[in-house]
Amino acid sequence: MKLKWKGIYKSKDQLPVGDLPSHAVKFKEPNSMLELNVVAALFVIPVLILIFLSILIKSLLIKEIVDMNFFNIWGFILAILMIIPHEFLHAIVFPKGEKVELWASPMALAVFVVSTAPISKGRFIFLSLLPNIVFGLIPLIIWILLPQNLAITEIVFSFALLSLLLGVGDYLNVFNAARQMPKGAIQQLSGMNSYWYMPK
């Protein structure tokens, strides 16, 4: 993987175009960063359900209702600082030696990586979920197991919460891949959109 900083994203014309086979099928997905953010926001709901279940589990473990601050500033700052490492974790899943571009879109409040490297359905799903597992799900599990009276407990919870919420665009990718790609299909980016095709 060769990661290169490309700067500010202004138009989908800036993005690399993949060498797609003639039978490639375009994903049914948003065609702009702003539209992507709106659709991806729907995935806040399952994240909040996961958070609620985690609070319930922790309450059962400590045998009392969890008294907590959802908005610990240090946890949120730490989550914001992980935005670039989040994208790096996406990037390292692409095949060795492939070019990966890192972009920032202030208008859409997003940082993202793109590569035209073809990858398997399973690898694409893992690529999409990896940062959210590392920075969101694992810290949330750690929070459940931490004693409630530690100062770090609220920090870990807020870090996990915001990290999971920042991954809503990734969950949309997983949803699309799971629903639209047949078993054995290959995923490939070209411009703003993902495509899938069966290898010949």
N, C-alpha and C positions, 0 to 999 in steps of 0.2 A: 504494500500500500504506500503510495506517494501522495501525501496530503499537501495541498497548496492553497494558501489564502488568496482569494480572488477579489475581496473587497465588498462594496455595497451593491446589493442586488436591486436593480431598477426595472428590468424587463426580462421576460422569459427568453428573449432573443439572445441574452448573454450566456445562457446555459448550453452545455455541450449537447450535440445531437448524436444519438447512438446509431450504429450500423445495424439496423433491424432486418430480420428476414421478412419476406413478403407476406407471410402468414401470421405476423405478429398482431395481437389484439390489444387495443388501447384499453386501459382500466377505465371503468366508469367511476370517475373521481372529479373533484374540483379542478378548474383550469386556471386559477389564480391563487396567489398567496392569501389574499384577503378572504376569498371564498373558502379556501382550505381551512382557515382559522375558524370561520363560522360553523362549518360542518363538523370540524374536529371538536368544537366546544361541547357537542352532544355527549362526548365521552367523559365529560366531567361527572356525569351521573354515575356510571359504574365505579369511578374512583371514589366518590363520596360514599357509595355503598360499601366498598372495601374498607374505607376509614371507619365507618360506623361499626362494621363487624369486628374490626381490630379493637376499637374502644370497648365493645361488648365482651370480647375475649379477655382483654386485660382486666376489666371490671370483675369478671368471673374468677380470674386467677388470684387477684388481690382481695376478693370477697368484699368489695365495696365499689360504689360508683366512682369512676375516675374523675377527679377534680383537676382540670387542666386549662392551660392557656393555649389556644389554637395558633396564636400569632406571636411566637417568640422571634424577635427581630434577628437574633444571631443565627437561628436556624434558617430563616429566610435569606439572610445575606450569604450564608454558606451555600444554599441551593442556587442562588444567582451566580456565585463564583464557579459553580460546576457546569455552567452552560457550555463552555468550550470543551471541557473534559467529556461531557455528555456526547457532543458531536464526534469527538475523537474515538469514543467507544463504538459509535456507528461505523466510523471509517475503517477501524482495524479489522472489521469482519469481511470487508471486500477482499477478493483474492490478492495474494502477494504480487507486488509489482504494478498493480493497477493504479491509475491516476484518480485521485479523489479531490474534489474542489470544495472549499469551505467558503460560504457566503453569509452575509448579514443583511437582513431586510428591516431597516428601522420602521418603515411604513406598516409592516405586518408584525412588528415586535418579535422577529424570529431570527434564529441562526440555524443554518442547515448545511448538510453536505450532499453532494451529488457525484455520481460516477456512472458512466455508461457501461460498466462491466456487467456482463450477464451472470446471474447467480440463480441458484435453485430456489424453489418456493420455501423450503425449510430454512435455508440460509437467510433469505430475505426477512422472514418472520423473526428469526433469532437476531438479526442485525437491528431490526426495528425495536425489539424488546430489551436488548442487553443493557443500555444505559438506565432504563427504568427499573430493571431488576437490581442493578448495582447501587443506584442512588435513591431509589424509591422503595421497592419491596423489601430488600434486605434490611435497610434502616428501620422500616416499619416493624419487621419481625423483632429486631433488636429492641425497639421501644417497648413492645409488648412484654419482653422478658426483663427489662430494666426495673429496678425498684422505683416506685412513684416519687419518693422524696428526694431524689438526686437532682441537682441543678441541670445536669446534662440531659435529663429525660425529656424536658420540654423542647430543648434544642433539637434533639434527634427526631421528635415527632414533627415539629414544624419543617425541618429539613426534608423528611420523608414525604410529608403532605405536599409541599410545593414542588418537589422533584417529580412526584407522580402526576400532578396537575400539568406540569410543563411538558409531559409526554403525550398529550392528547392527540397530536398529529401523528405520532408513531402508532397509537392504537388504531387510528383510522387506516393506516397502511396495513396493519395486521388483519383488520376486519375485511378490507378489500381483497387481500391476498387469499384469506381463508375462504371467502365466498366466491371469488371469481376465477381463481387459478385451479385447474385440474391437477391431480396428483402427477408428479413428474414434470410439471411445467417449469419453464425458465422465466425469471423476471428480469427486465432491463429498463433502465431509465433512458429517456430521450427528451431533451428539453425539460418542460415542466411536468411531463406525465410519465407514468409507468406503463409498461407493456408486458404482456406475457405471450409465450409461444411454446409449442411442444418441440423438443429437439428432434431432428431428423437423423 
